[in-house]
Amino acid sequence: MPIVAITGATSGFGKACAEKFASNKYDIIITGRRNERLQDIREQLEKDFGIRCLALCFDVQERNAVKEIFAGLPDEWKVIDLLINNAGLALGRDYFDEADLDDWDQMIDTNLKGLLYVSRAVLPYFPDKGGHIINIGSTAGKEVYEKGNVYCATKHAVDAISKAMRIDLLRHGIKVTAIHPGAAETEFSMVRFKGDTGKADAVYSGYKALTAADIADAAWYCATLPPHVCINDLVITCTAQANSFYTDKQ
């Protein structure tokens, strides 16, 4: 069976992608920082879908940990067909001159450096003249909005890195797809607003936002096209959202 590796698989888009691909008989490598949750998901995927699942607990920010864990993969997991770089977060929604520098560091280290570290670690396990990388970006990588500053910068970087990967990996026959979701009702806003339920709920009030399953469906579609077809760049919003600025709230 083909193997997909998914970062940030303990919730949101990552968990939904793991369920989608497992339901279609992919073996799954899931990664995350919350080991208990990771192991629960591994057990559930194996039970529900009859596939193999390897759970790897580490933080994508830690370059040496990423390198060592992937270097130590069991032999039966050393051919990876697809990597979904999903691990990422937004922290704070503050004016540039008022933002917390620790928030900036964590967003850069996770959204940008983490994607780079994992991609480099996984590339040696792609098949000859094949493989596929799906990077989860954001509409924040297409426009910059007020109080988005460094989060928007990291997602613009994901957009740029995806383009660079597509060029540099062309000679290896590797597909590179960037999926840029708009507003999606996951744990995203709870993390961004550091547990403030009122602020998190307000983000999705008055319209039907995307779900994690919507993005998993899109990733599945991109990953299962014929070998000669690659969707390079895909921006997805709910019907009520035109872009990062305009949302029709009732």
C-alpha positions as CSV (number, residue, x, y, z in Angstrom):
1,M,0.0,0.0,0.0
2,P,1.2,3.6,-0.6
3,I,2.5,5.6,2.4
4,V,1.7,9.2,3.3
5,A,3.5,11.1,6.0
6,I,1.4,13.9,7.6
7,T,2.8,16.5,10.1
8,G,0.6,18.1,12.7
9,A,-1.8,15.1,12.6
10,T,-3.3,15.3,16.1
11,S,-6.1,17.7,15.1
12,G,-7.6,19.8,12.3
13,F,-6.5,19.4,8.7
14,G,-3.8,16.9,9.6
15,K,-6.1,14.5,11.5
16,A,-8.8,14.8,8.7
17,C,-6.1,14.0,6.1
18,A,-5.0,11.0,8.0
19,E,-8.6,9.7,8.2
20,K,-9.2,10.4,4.5
21,F,-6.1,8.6,3.3
22,A,-6.5,5.8,5.7
23,S,-10.1,5.2,4.6
24,N,-8.6,4.8,1.1
25,K,-6.1,2.2,2.2
26,Y,-3.0,4.3,2.5
27,D,-0.6,3.4,5.3
28,I,0.0,6.5,7.4
29,I,2.9,8.1,9.2
30,I,1.5,10.7,11.6
31,T,3.5,13.2,13.6
32,G,2.7,15.6,16.4
33,R,3.8,17.0,19.7
34,R,1.0,15.4,21.9
35,N,2.0,11.8,22.3
36,E,-1.1,10.5,24.0
37,R,-3.3,12.0,21.4
38,L,-1.1,10.8,18.7
39,Q,-1.2,7.2,20.0
40,D,-5.0,7.4,20.3
41,I,-5.3,8.4,16.7
42,R,-2.9,5.7,15.6
43,E,-5.0,3.1,17.3
44,Q,-8.2,4.4,15.9
45,L,-6.9,4.6,12.3
46,E,-5.7,1.0,12.5
47,K,-8.9,-0.2,14.1
48,D,-11.3,1.6,11.8
49,F,-9.5,1.2,8.4
50,G,-7.3,-1.9,8.7
51,I,-4.1,0.0,7.7
52,R,-0.7,0.3,9.3
53,C,0.0,3.6,11.1
54,L,3.3,4.8,12.5
55,A,3.1,7.5,15.1
56,L,6.2,9.8,15.5
57,C,6.2,12.2,18.4
58,F,8.4,15.3,17.9
59,D,8.3,19.0,17.4
60,V,9.0,20.1,13.8
61,Q,10.8,23.1,15.2
62,E,13.6,20.9,16.5
63,R,15.9,20.3,13.5
64,N,18.0,17.5,15.1
65,A,14.9,15.7,16.3
66,V,13.4,15.8,12.9
67,K,16.6,14.5,11.3
68,E,17.2,11.7,13.8
69,I,13.6,10.4,13.8
70,F,13.3,10.2,10.1
71,A,16.9,8.7,9.8
72,G,15.7,6.0,12.2
73,L,12.6,4.9,10.3
74,P,12.0,1.2,10.2
75,D,12.9,-0.4,6.9
76,E,9.2,-1.1,6.0
77,W,8.5,2.6,6.2
78,K,11.3,3.9,4.0
79,V,9.4,4.4,0.8
80,I,7.1,7.4,1.3
81,D,4.9,8.4,-1.6
82,L,3.4,11.6,-0.3
83,L,4.3,14.2,2.3
84,I,1.6,16.6,3.7
85,N,3.3,19.5,5.5
86,N,0.4,20.5,7.7
87,A,2.1,21.4,11.0
88,G,1.6,25.1,11.6
89,L,-0.1,27.7,13.8
90,A,-1.0,31.4,14.3
91,L,-0.2,33.0,17.6
92,G,-1.7,36.4,18.6
93,R,-3.5,38.9,16.4
94,D,-1.6,42.1,17.4
95,Y,-0.3,45.3,15.8
96,F,3.3,44.9,14.7
97,D,4.6,47.3,17.4
98,E,2.6,45.5,20.1
99,A,3.2,41.8,19.2
100,D,4.9,39.3,21.4
101,L,8.3,38.4,19.9
102,D,8.1,34.8,21.3
103,D,4.9,34.4,19.2
104,W,6.9,35.6,16.2
105,D,9.7,33.1,16.8
106,Q,7.3,30.1,17.3
107,M,5.4,30.9,14.1
108,I,8.6,31.2,12.1
109,D,10.2,28.1,13.6
110,T,7.0,26.0,13.1
111,N,5.4,27.3,9.9
112,L,8.6,27.9,8.0
113,K,11.6,26.1,9.4
114,G,9.6,23.0,10.4
115,L,8.3,22.6,6.9
116,L,11.9,22.9,5.6
117,Y,13.3,20.4,8.1
118,V,10.7,17.8,7.5
119,S,10.8,18.1,3.7
120,R,14.5,17.6,3.6
121,A,14.3,14.6,6.0
122,V,11.6,12.9,3.9
123,L,12.9,13.5,0.4
124,P,15.4,10.6,0.5
125,Y,12.5,8.2,0.9
126,F,10.6,9.3,-2.2
127,P,10.6,6.8,-5.0
128,D,12.9,7.4,-8.0
129,K,11.3,9.9,-10.4
130,G,8.2,10.3,-8.2
131,G,6.7,11.5,-4.9
132,H,4.5,14.3,-4.0
133,I,4.7,17.2,-1.5
134,I,1.5,19.0,-0.4
135,N,2.2,22.1,1.6
136,I,-0.7,23.6,3.6
137,G,-0.5,27.3,3.2
138,S,-3.3,29.9,3.8
139,T,-5.1,32.8,2.1
140,A,-2.8,34.7,4.5
141,G,-0.1,33.7,2.1
142,K,-1.9,35.6,-0.7
143,E,-2.8,38.8,1.1
144,V,-1.5,40.6,4.2
145,Y,-4.2,41.8,6.6
146,E,-4.1,44.1,9.7
147,K,-2.5,42.4,12.8
148,G,-1.5,39.5,10.6
149,N,2.1,40.6,10.1
150,V,4.4,37.6,10.9
151,Y,1.8,34.9,10.5
152,C,1.1,36.3,7.0
153,A,4.8,36.5,6.4
154,T,5.3,32.8,7.2
155,K,2.5,31.8,4.9
156,H,3.8,34.0,2.1
157,A,7.1,32.1,2.7
158,V,5.2,28.7,2.3
159,D,3.9,30.0,-1.0
160,A,7.4,31.0,-2.1
161,I,9.0,27.8,-0.9
162,S,6.4,25.7,-2.7
163,K,7.3,27.5,-6.0
164,A,11.0,27.0,-5.3
165,M,10.5,23.3,-4.5
166,R,8.5,22.8,-7.7
167,I,11.4,24.3,-9.7
168,D,14.3,22.6,-7.9
169,L,12.7,19.1,-7.6
170,L,11.4,19.1,-11.2
171,R,14.4,17.0,-12.3
172,H,13.3,14.3,-9.8
173,G,9.8,14.1,-11.1
174,I,8.4,15.2,-7.7
175,K,5.0,17.0,-7.7
176,V,4.6,20.0,-5.4
177,T,1.1,21.3,-4.5
178,A,0.3,24.3,-2.2
179,I,-3.2,24.3,-0.8
180,H,-4.2,27.7,0.7
181,P,-7.4,27.4,2.9
182,G,-9.4,30.4,4.0
183,A,-11.4,30.4,7.2
184,A,-11.8,26.9,8.5
185,E,-13.4,25.9,11.8
186,T,-10.7,23.9,13.6
187,E,-8.6,24.5,16.7
188,F,-6.8,27.2,14.7
189,S,-8.5,30.2,16.3
190,M,-8.4,28.8,19.8
191,V,-4.6,28.5,19.5
192,R,-4.3,31.9,17.9
193,F,-6.3,33.6,20.7
194,K,-4.6,31.4,23.4
195,G,-7.8,29.7,24.6
196,D,-10.1,32.8,24.5
197,T,-13.3,31.0,23.4
198,G,-15.2,34.2,22.8
199,K,-12.7,35.6,20.3
200,A,-12.3,32.2,18.7
201,D,-16.0,31.6,18.2
202,A,-16.5,35.2,16.8
203,V,-14.2,34.3,13.9
204,Y,-16.7,31.8,12.5
205,S,-19.9,33.5,13.6
206,G,-22.5,34.4,11.0
207,Y,-21.4,32.2,8.1
208,K,-20.6,28.5,7.3
209,A,-16.8,28.2,7.4
210,L,-14.8,25.4,5.8
211,T,-14.2,22.2,7.7
212,A,-11.1,20.1,8.1
213,A,-12.7,17.4,6.0
214,D,-13.1,19.9,3.1
215,I,-9.3,20.4,3.0
216,A,-8.7,16.7,3.4
217,D,-11.0,16.1,0.4
218,A,-9.0,18.6,-1.7
219,A,-5.7,17.0,-0.6
220,W,-7.0,13.6,-1.7
221,Y,-8.1,14.9,-5.1
222,C,-4.7,16.5,-5.7
223,A,-2.8,13.4,-4.6
224,T,-4.8,11.0,-6.8
225,L,-4.6,12.7,-10.2
226,P,-2.8,10.9,-13.1
227,P,1.0,10.9,-12.8
228,H,1.4,13.6,-15.6
229,V,-1.0,16.0,-13.8
230,C,-0.1,18.3,-10.9
231,I,-2.2,21.0,-9.3
232,N,0.4,23.6,-8.4
233,D,-1.5,26.1,-6.4
234,L,-5.0,25.8,-4.9
235,V,-6.9,28.6,-3.0
236,I,-10.0,27.3,-1.2
237,T,-12.5,29.4,0.7
238,C,-16.1,28.9,1.8
239,T,-18.7,30.4,-0.4
240,A,-19.2,33.3,2.1
241,Q,-15.6,34.3,1.9
242,A,-14.0,36.1,-1.1
243,N,-10.5,36.4,0.3
244,S,-8.7,37.3,3.6
245,F,-10.5,40.6,3.7
246,Y,-14.1,40.0,2.6
247,T,-16.6,37.7,4.4
248,D,-20.4,37.9,4.1
249,K,-21.6,37.5,7.7
250,Q,-25.3,37.4,8.3
